[in-house]
């Protein structure tokens, strides 16, 4: 078994190594074990995946910090891989909430996490820049106090909230880098020009890009050429799984068993979960 410190160093080293790496997003222990079996080097949780698994809507504050971290603990304990968590907005508006979220994440075995600048309020969805920077600075201080490498990603959420303002996004990411964030991330970017601008704005800090959306036409090789260090898929894998489930259930309800024949064989999936 690897120690938390070893996992933390392994995760940090992935960000220093040449090239791009893929950070897939399991939503439970079973999906984490499948991804580990396929040879991925690290994992990250998905807030949307957990919300969907609980039968709740995402991005509305419907999942508590305690529920998210219990899920993250299950994922971290399922494999020897480093695991980072989607910590949303730190589960609170204040810098001390972000710091507490980092310490709580470390306490359940995580070695990385992201803090976003989305408030969760429809009428004012993005925190003012000064407060957003204070929140990241507090998260960085908490991460540095842990005694092992904890990789903190700072997220600028403009593009996910109808604010396609690249200049403001670049300002925010550069400020978060200056505040000490290890990785910078602006989900929702779709063009080569946007991604190249982000990579340049925060260099030499590593950049994460969200992939899997049909609106992003760039492949992994092209993203690597642009200088992207890591890519994640957010809720895409859970939506693929739920989509196949829903299609098969629709067929079953209509009396059509064809989709059932496409299921993963029982013995194969059972063997994947062998301890």
N, C-alpha and C positions, 0 to 999 in steps of 0.2 A: 504494500500500500504506500502511496505517496503522501507526504505531509502537506499541510496547507502551504507552508513556506515553499516547498518544492513546486507545488502547482502554481503558486504565484510567480515564481521565477520563470517557470516554463512559459506561462502566459505572457509575461513581460518580454521574454526573449523572442517570441513569435513576432512581436512588433518591431524588433530590431533586426530580424533576419531579412535577407534579400527576398524580393518578390512579394506577392499577394497571398494571403491565406483566407480561407472561408470559415466563417464563424456561424454555423447553423443554429437554429432556434427550436429546441425541443420544448414541449409543453407539459411533459410528465416524465416519470422515471423510465417508462417503457420506450418512449420515443428517444430518450437520451441514450439508452442502451443500444438501440438500433443504429444511431448515428455513430456511436463509438465503434460498433462492429464494422462500420464502413470505412473507418480509418481517419475520421476527422480529428484534428489536433486539440480542439477546444470547443466549448459549447456556450451558448448564452440563452437565458430564459426569454420568453415572450409574454408581455402583459396581456396582449390580445388573446393569445393561445390559452392562457389560464382563465381569462374571463369567459371565453367560449366554452371551455371544459366545465366551468361552473354554471353554464346556462345564463350568463349575464352579458350585457352590452359592455363593450370596451370604451375607454376614454371618457368615462362619466363618473369616475371615483367609486365604482361598484365593487372593487376588490381592495381589501384592507392591506396595510403593510404586513400584518401578521400572516394573512393568508398567502400573500405573495412570497414571503420568506419561507413559509412552511413548504410551499411548492418548490422553491429554489433549493431548500435543504434536501428534499427527495431527489432532485435532479443531481445535485452535487454528490450525494452518497451513492448514486446508481452506477457511477463509473469512476475510474482513476483520473479522468480528464479535468483540466482547469475549467471552471464555470464562472461566467460573469452574469450579472442580473440586470434586467430592465427594471430600474428603480423609479420609473416614471418621473414625477417632479419632486421626488424625495418625500412624498406623502405629507406635504405641508408647504406653506408659503415662505417660511422663514429660513434663513441660513442654518440655524441650529437644527431644523428638521432634516435638512440634507446631510448634515454631519451625523445625526443620529441614524439615518438610513444607512450610511456607509458602515458605521460601527455595527449595526444590527446585521448587515449583510455579511460582514466578516465573521460574526459570531455563529452563523449557520454554515460556514465552510466555503463561502465564495471568495474569489480572488480578483474580482473586477465588478464594475457596475457602471451604469450610465445615469446621469441626472439631466433632465430636460428643462427647457425654459418655458414650457407650456403651463399655464395656470390651472387649466381644467374648467375655466369659466368662459361661457360662450360670448359674453359681452366684452370680455377683455382677455383674450386667449393667451397672450404672450406677456411675460413679466417685463417691466421696464429694464433697460440694459443695466443700469447701476445695481439694481436689486439682483438681477440674474447673475452678474459677476460676483457679487457678495456670496450668493448661494454656492457657486462653483468654488470660490476660494475656501469656504467653510468645509465643503466636501473634500477638497484637496488636503486641507490640514488634518481632517479626520483620517484620511487614507494614509497619510505619511506617519501618523502616530501608531500604526498597527504593529509595526515590528516585522513585517514581511511585505513583499511587493504586492500592492493592490492597484490595478490598472483602472484609472477613472476616465470614462468617456463623457464629454460634455456635448449635449445635443441642442442645436438651434432648430426650432420647430416651425419656423415661418411657413415653409412650403406645405406643411400638413394642415395648415389652418387658413388657407386661402390668401396667404400673404406672400406672393411670389416676388419678394423684394430681395434680389441677390446682394445688393450693396449692404443692406442692413444685416443680412445673414453673414456676410464676410466680416463685417465689423464685430458682430457677436462672437463668431468663432475665433477671430484673432484675439479678442479680449479674454475669452475663456482659456485660450492657449497661454496668454500672459499670466492668467491667474493660476496656472499650474496644471491644467488638464493634460492627461497623457495622450488622449485620442480625441479627435474632433469629428463631429457627425452632424450632418444636416439631411435628415431623411426627406425624400420627395424630390431630390434633384433628378433631372431626366436627360440633360444634354451634356455633350462633351465639354462645351464651353463652361457650363456651370461647375462641373466637377473639376476641371483644370484650374478654374479660378479659386476654388476652395483649397485645393492642394497647394497652390502657390501662396495663398494668404496665410497659411498656418505652418508652412515648411520651417523646420524639418519635422514637425510633429506629425505622427501618422493620422491618416484619414480613413474613416469607415464610410462605406456607401451601401445603401439599402438596394438590394437587387430582387428581381422576381416580378416586378411590375411590367406589364406590356408596354408602358410608355417609356421605359428605359431600354433603348435598343442596343446598348453597348454590352459586349461579352466580357468575360473575365480577363482575357488577354488584353483587350483594349483598355480596360480599367487599370490593369497593371502598368501598361505603357504610359498612362496618365499620371502614374505615381501613387495610385490608391494602395494602401497597405492591407486593408481587410474589407471583406464584404459580409453582410448578414442578410437574412431573409425575412426577419420580422414574423408576421403571422402567415407567411406564404405556405409553409409546410403543413401547418394545422388546417389551413383552408383547402389544401389539396386533399388531405385525409378526410375532412368533413364533407368535401364535395363528392368524393367517391362513395362515402357512406350514404349520403343523401340520395345520390343517383341510384344506388342499389336498393335502398329502401323504397324509393318511388316505384321502381320496377316491381318490387315485391308486392307493394300495395295494389299494383295494377295486374298482378298475377303473372309477371314476367320474371323468371329466375335466371336470366342470362348473366346479369352482373355478378350473381353469386359465384359463378364459375370462374371469375377473375380474382377471387380472394387468394391471398398468400396462403400457401399450404400450412396446415396446423402444425406439423412437425417442424417445419422450418422456423416459424415464429416462436414456437415453444423452445426450440434449441437456442434461439437468440437470447432468451431470458434465463439461460442456465447460469447459475452463480459461478 
